[in-house]
C-alpha cells in the first residue's frame, strides 16, 4: 500500500533523472509548481523559466554520458512532501555533482517539484 501511495512520486523522480541525462522535458513542465525555483551554485532561478531557456537548461542537464552514482529519497511522515538527493558523475573531466529535488503532494494527490538545488 505504501508503494502505491507514492507511485506518482516514483514516476516524477524518473522524469527528473531523464532530464539529467538530456532526455525530453516535455512531461516535466506540467509537474513543476508555479512557484518552484532552482538554486544552482549561489544563484536562484525560477525553475520553469530555467527549463524553458535552452542555454540555461544546460545548468541542470548532465548529458547522456553521465551516470547516476547515488539516489536517496526521504518521504515525510504525512506523505505529502519528499526530497531526493542525487549524485551524478558527468562525462570525463567534469566533477561529480549533487542535486537535491524537493517534491510536494497536493491535496488531490498530484506530486510536483517545489525546488531544485544543484551544486556546481
C-alpha positions as CSV (number, residue, x, y, z in Angstrom):
1,X,0.0,0.0,0.0
2,X,2.8,2.4,0.8
3,X,4.3,2.0,-2.6
4,X,1.1,2.6,-4.4
5,X,0.7,5.9,-2.4
6,X,3.9,7.1,-3.9
7,X,3.6,5.8,-7.5
8,X,3.3,9.4,-8.8
9,X,6.4,10.4,-6.9
10,X,8.4,7.5,-8.4
11,X,7.4,8.4,-12.0
12,X,8.3,12.1,-11.3
13,X,11.7,11.0,-10.0
14,X,12.3,9.0,-13.2
15,X,11.4,12.1,-15.2
16,X,14.0,14.1,-13.2
17,X,16.6,11.5,-13.9
18,X,15.6,11.6,-17.6
19,X,16.2,15.4,-17.6
20,X,19.6,15.0,-16.0
21,X,20.8,12.7,-18.9
22,X,19.4,15.1,-21.5
23,X,16.1,13.4,-22.5
24,X,12.9,15.3,-23.3
25,X,11.5,17.5,-20.6
26,X,8.0,17.9,-22.0
27,X,6.4,15.7,-19.4
28,X,8.3,17.5,-16.6
29,X,7.0,21.1,-17.2
30,X,3.4,20.1,-16.1
31,X,4.9,18.7,-12.9
32,X,6.6,21.8,-11.7
33,X,4.9,24.1,-9.1
34,X,4.4,27.6,-10.5
35,X,6.4,28.9,-7.5
36,X,9.2,26.4,-7.9
37,X,12.8,27.7,-8.0
38,X,16.2,26.3,-8.8
39,X,19.4,27.2,-6.9
40,X,22.5,26.5,-8.9
41,X,25.6,27.3,-7.0
42,X,24.6,30.5,-5.3
43,X,22.2,31.8,-8.0
44,X,18.4,31.4,-7.8
45,X,16.2,31.0,-10.9
46,X,12.5,30.4,-11.5
47,X,12.6,26.6,-12.4
48,X,10.1,26.7,-15.3
49,X,11.9,29.7,-16.9
50,X,15.2,28.0,-16.5
51,X,14.0,24.8,-18.2
52,X,12.4,26.8,-21.0
53,X,15.7,28.6,-21.8
54,X,17.8,26.1,-23.8
55,X,21.0,27.9,-22.8
56,X,20.2,27.9,-19.1
57,X,18.7,24.4,-19.1
58,X,22.2,23.1,-19.5
59,X,22.9,24.2,-15.9
60,X,20.8,21.2,-14.8
61,X,21.4,18.7,-17.7
62,X,24.4,16.5,-17.1
63,X,24.3,14.8,-20.5
64,X,23.9,11.3,-21.9
65,X,27.4,10.3,-20.8
66,X,26.6,11.0,-17.1
67,X,25.9,8.2,-14.6
68,X,23.7,8.3,-11.6
69,X,26.0,7.3,-8.7
70,X,23.6,7.5,-5.8
71,X,20.0,8.4,-5.2
72,X,18.3,8.6,-1.8
73,X,14.7,9.7,-1.2
74,X,13.0,10.6,2.1
75,X,9.2,11.0,2.4
76,X,7.6,12.9,5.2
77,X,5.6,11.0,7.8
78,X,2.5,12.7,6.5
79,X,3.3,11.5,3.0
80,X,2.8,14.9,1.4
81,X,6.5,16.0,1.0
82,X,9.6,14.3,-0.1
83,X,13.1,15.1,-1.2
84,X,15.6,13.2,-3.3
85,X,19.4,13.6,-3.2
86,X,21.2,12.5,-6.4
87,X,24.9,12.2,-7.0
88,X,25.8,12.2,-10.7
89,X,29.1,11.5,-12.4
90,X,29.2,13.6,-15.6
91,X,31.4,12.9,-18.6
92,X,35.1,12.5,-18.1
93,X,36.9,15.7,-16.9
94,X,33.9,17.1,-15.0
95,X,33.4,17.0,-11.3
96,X,30.7,14.9,-9.6
97,X,27.5,16.9,-8.9
98,X,24.8,16.7,-6.3
99,X,21.2,17.6,-6.9
100,X,18.5,17.9,-4.2
101,X,15.0,17.9,-5.6
102,X,12.0,18.8,-3.2
103,X,8.6,17.4,-4.1
104,X,5.2,18.4,-2.7
105,X,1.9,16.4,-2.9
106,X,-1.3,18.4,-3.5
107,X,-4.4,17.6,-1.5
108,X,-5.7,16.0,-4.8
109,X,-2.7,13.6,-4.7
110,X,-0.6,15.1,-7.5
111,X,3.2,15.3,-6.9
112,X,5.0,18.4,-8.2
113,X,8.6,19.7,-7.9
114,X,8.8,22.6,-5.4
115,X,12.5,23.3,-5.5
116,X,15.8,22.0,-7.1
117,X,19.3,22.7,-5.8
118,X,22.3,21.7,-8.0
119,X,25.9,22.0,-6.9
120,X,28.5,23.2,-9.3
